[in-house]
Amino acid sequence: MSTITTTRSVRSAGEVEFVTFYVGDLLIGIDIHNVEEINRQVEVTPVPQAPPHVRGVINLRGEVVTVVDLRKVLEMGRTEINQCTRTVVVNSGNEEIGMLVDRVADVVLARADQIDTPPANISGVDGRFFKGVYKLDKTLLIVLDVDAAIAVKEPGLPRL
């Protein structure tokens, strides 16, 4: 099993560091402090009667981690596993949750005062899953609300 662990670098006051990845054509970011690791392990054990957005569980160094298909949560279909697919492991509450993403991008340093309120929907995706948008040179970085994304009971339904 190969693992990429995020590093926490020094940043100035008023700056936010985002771990970024793609889900479809959307460039999505999560505050680096919420990311435990980016893992190449995408082979999951299915869980009977789990909601459609839960792909299953993985064993991560002896801990059972639930893996959520972020494409399903965002109502963008099901993630097709390939060489670029990764599991972004985040900490929500006291639980580690894996989010299946299409591919990892980079770490982006952003000024907090330049993060705008997200529109009601972005590329047809429900805006309730996003905290903000940050303009890069050629694209938008969409800031994911991790708690909203993993708390959804089933895509298309209200949060828990």
C-alpha positions in Angstrom: 0.0 0.0 0.0 1.4 3.3 -1.0 0.5 6.5 0.9 1.0 10.1 0.4 0.9 12.0 3.7 0.2 15.8 3.6 2.7 18.2 5.1 1.6 21.2 7.1 3.7 24.2 6.2 4.0 27.6 7.8 1.6 30.2 6.4 0.9 33.8 7.0 -2.1 35.1 9.0 -5.1 35.4 6.7 -4.0 32.6 4.3 -5.5 29.2 3.9 -3.8 26.2 2.4 -6.0 23.8 0.4 -5.4 20.3 -0.8 -7.0 20.2 -4.2 -8.4 17.4 -6.3 -10.7 16.8 -9.3 -14.2 15.3 -9.2 -15.1 15.4 -12.9 -14.1 18.8 -14.2 -14.5 20.5 -10.9 -11.3 21.5 -9.0 -12.2 21.1 -5.4 -10.2 22.1 -2.3 -10.2 21.1 1.4 -8.4 23.1 4.1 -5.1 21.1 4.6 -5.8 20.9 8.4 -8.8 18.7 7.7 -6.9 16.2 5.5 -5.2 13.3 7.3 -3.7 11.8 4.1 -4.1 11.0 0.5 -4.1 7.3 -0.1 -3.7 5.2 -3.2 -5.8 2.4 -1.7 -9.1 2.5 -3.6 -10.0 -1.2 -3.2 -12.9 -1.1 -0.8 -14.9 -3.8 0.8 -18.6 -3.2 0.1 -21.0 -2.8 3.0 -24.4 -4.5 2.6 -27.4 -2.2 2.7 -25.2 0.9 2.8 -26.5 4.1 1.1 -25.5 4.4 -2.6 -22.8 7.0 -2.0 -21.0 4.8 0.5 -18.6 2.7 -1.6 -17.5 0.6 1.4 -14.7 0.4 3.9 -10.9 0.1 3.9 -8.5 -1.1 6.5 -6.1 1.8 7.1 -3.4 0.7 9.5 -5.8 -1.4 11.5 -8.6 1.2 11.5 -11.8 0.7 9.6 -12.5 3.8 7.4 -15.7 4.4 5.6 -15.2 5.4 2.0 -17.7 7.8 0.4 -17.9 8.3 -3.4 -17.7 12.1 -3.8 -19.1 11.9 -7.3 -22.3 10.2 -6.0 -22.6 12.8 -3.2 -22.4 15.6 -5.8 -24.8 13.7 -8.0 -22.2 13.3 -10.8 -22.5 9.6 -11.3 -20.2 6.9 -9.9 -16.4 7.2 -9.7 -14.7 4.9 -12.2 -11.6 3.5 -10.6 -8.4 4.0 -12.6 -4.7 4.7 -11.9 -5.4 8.4 -10.9 -8.2 7.6 -8.5 -7.3 8.4 -4.8 -8.9 8.3 -1.4 -8.6 11.6 0.4 -8.9 10.7 4.1 -10.4 13.5 6.2 -11.1 13.9 9.9 -14.7 14.8 10.7 -15.6 14.9 14.3 -13.7 12.0 15.8 -13.9 9.8 12.7 -11.8 9.4 9.7 -13.7 9.2 6.4 -12.3 8.5 3.0 -13.6 10.4 0.0 -13.0 8.8 -3.4 -11.8 11.4 -5.9 -10.9 11.2 -9.6 -7.4 12.6 -9.2 -5.3 14.7 -6.9 -4.1 18.2 -8.1 -1.9 20.3 -5.8 -1.7 22.4 -2.7 -3.0 25.9 -3.2 -2.3 28.8 -0.9 -5.1 31.3 -0.9 -5.9 34.6 0.9 -8.9 34.1 3.1 -10.3 37.5 2.1 -10.4 36.5 -1.6 -12.6 33.4 -1.0 -16.0 34.4 -2.3 -19.4 33.0 -1.3 -20.4 30.1 -3.6 -23.3 30.4 -6.0 -26.4 28.3 -5.5 -25.0 25.7 -7.9 -21.7 25.2 -9.7 -21.8 23.3 -12.9 -25.2 21.9 -12.0 -24.0 20.7 -8.6 -25.9 21.7 -5.4 -24.1 24.6 -3.7 -24.9 23.3 -0.2 -21.8 21.2 -0.4 -19.5 24.2 -0.9 -18.1 26.8 1.5 -16.7 29.2 -1.1 -14.9 29.7 -4.4 -11.4 31.0 -5.0 -10.4 32.4 -8.4 -7.2 31.0 -9.9 -5.6 32.1 -13.2 -7.6 29.7 -15.4 -10.2 28.1 -13.2 -12.2 28.3 -10.0 -11.2 26.4 -6.9 -14.3 25.2 -5.1 -14.0 24.9 -1.4 -15.8 21.8 -0.1 -17.8 21.7 3.0 -16.5 18.4 4.2 -19.1 18.0 7.0 -22.0 18.7 4.6 -20.6 16.2 2.0 -20.2 13.3 4.4 -23.3 14.0 6.5 -25.7 13.7 3.6 -28.0 10.7 4.1 -28.4 10.0 0.4 -27.6 12.3 -2.5 -30.6 14.5 -3.3 -32.0 14.3 0.2 -31.6 16.8 3.1 -28.6 16.5 5.4 -28.8 14.4 8.6 
